[in-house]
Amino acid sequence: MVDNYTIYLVNKSADTQQFWCFLEAPNELKSDPDVFANSNAALAVKPGARTLNRFVIPTQFVVGAGAANKPVGLGIRIVSSVTEDSNLTDKWDATYANVPPNMGPELDLSSAKAPANTIAISSNAFNKVANENSGWFSNQSFGIETDAGFIGMTWSPKPQQTRTLTPKLTFYIAVGSYGSNSLASWTEVSNGSATVTAPGNFQFNECTVTYNPDGSWVVTKGKPSLMLAANTQLAAMALLQGGSAETGTQVDVLDSVHWDTMLSTTEDYTYLSGTITVTAALAAGFTYFLLSGVTFVLTNQTENGQTRFRFSYRGDWSSRAIKDLFQAGATLLFG
C-alpha cells in the first residue's frame, strides 16, 4: 500500500492565499538550469479558515513523456501526454517520433533495472533538431500525482540521454500566482516558501504549514488541532482546582484506558471506543471530553461519584495517533 503524507494549510495573513505545492528536484537535476518546476496542485485558503485545507501526497512516483508545439521553458504550460507509476529500480524507455507527422511519444518499462534507490528514464535516438525546426518539441517529466494534481519537474530530453534520479520527499509550500502546469524556476519556487521534508517534519504522516501575517512560515508536526493542544492543556490546568460551575466544565486526570477490540478504520475515517478511568469523581451530565484538542464522546450516563465510563471517537485521525494521546496523567477537560 502506498503511504500518504498530508500537509495541512493554515492562513494567518489578512487575505485569501493561493497555496501551491512543489516537489524538490533530485540531486541529479538540481544544478541543471534547463530543468523546471512543474505543478498544478493549488488550493485557495481564506484567512482563519476553520476547515481542514490540505495536500495529500502519496509516496508513488510517476514518470511522464510528451511532445507539443511549444518548447520547454519558463512560463510554458507542459502536461505529459503519457504518464506511468514508477517504483525504485524501474527503468523507463521514452520513444520520441521523428516528424512529420507530429506524434506523441511512447513510454515503456524496460527489462533492465536502474541502480538501487533510483529511477531511470532513457530517450531514443530521435532527431531533436529537425523536430524543433518543424515546431515539435519533446518533454520529459518526473514527480508525484497527488489528489490535487501533479507536482514535479519537466525538462527537454536529449537523444539517447538517460536520467538516473534518486527521489526524495522534500516539498516546497508557496503562495503566489503560479500558473497551473506552467514551468517555474527553482529559485522562484524555493525563495520565500516553506520547506517540508518527509518523514522528519511529520508526525503520523501529518504536518501543518502556517503562513503568518508577516509572510513568514512555520512548519509544525501533526495536524492543526495538535497546535491547540498546549493551549488546551494550559486552560485545563487553570481549572484543576475543581472546574468551573459557570461554564459547566470539569478537569480530571487520566488514570487508565481500555480499548475495545472492534474498530473501524479507513484511509480517511476512524472509529474507536473504549473505557476510561479518571482520578477524581465526575459531576453528572457531561457528554464529551477534550484531550489534546481532540473531542471524545461519552457513550454512557455518568453518575455522581463515577470515575469509570465509556467513550468513543469518530474522525479522520489514525487509530495510532488517537491511542498515543492516552497517556496516564494526561489532563482531560469535560463538558
Secondary structure as GFF3:
##gff-version 3
##sequence-region A 1 335
A	DSSP	beta_strand	4	11	.	.	.	ID=ss1
A	DSSP	beta_strand	17	23	.	.	.	ID=ss2
A	DSSP	alpha_helix	27	30	.	.	.	ID=ss3
A	DSSP	beta_strand	35	39	.	.	.	ID=ss4
A	DSSP	beta_strand	42	45	.	.	.	ID=ss5
A	DSSP	beta_strand	53	58	.	.	.	ID=ss6
A	DSSP	beta_strand	61	68	.	.	.	ID=ss7
A	DSSP	beta_strand	82	86	.	.	.	ID=ss8
A	DSSP	beta_strand	91	95	.	.	.	ID=ss9
A	DSSP	beta_strand	106	109	.	.	.	ID=ss10
A	DSSP	beta_strand	119	123	.	.	.	ID=ss11
A	DSSP	alpha_helix	128	133	.	.	.	ID=ss12
A	DSSP	beta_strand	137	145	.	.	.	ID=ss13
A	DSSP	beta_strand	150	155	.	.	.	ID=ss14
A	DSSP	beta_strand	162	165	.	.	.	ID=ss15
A	DSSP	beta_strand	170	175	.	.	.	ID=ss16
A	DSSP	alpha_helix	186	190	.	.	.	ID=ss17
A	DSSP	beta_strand	194	197	.	.	.	ID=ss18
A	DSSP	beta_strand	206	211	.	.	.	ID=ss19
A	DSSP	beta_strand	217	221	.	.	.	ID=ss20
A	DSSP	alpha_helix	224	227	.	.	.	ID=ss21
A	DSSP	alpha_helix	229	238	.	.	.	ID=ss22
A	DSSP	beta_strand	250	259	.	.	.	ID=ss23
A	DSSP	beta_strand	264	265	.	.	.	ID=ss24
A	DSSP	beta_strand	270	282	.	.	.	ID=ss25
A	DSSP	beta_strand	288	291	.	.	.	ID=ss26
A	DSSP	beta_strand	294	298	.	.	.	ID=ss27
A	DSSP	beta_strand	306	315	.	.	.	ID=ss28
A	DSSP	alpha_helix	319	325	.	.	.	ID=ss29
A	DSSP	beta_strand	331	334	.	.	.	ID=ss30
###
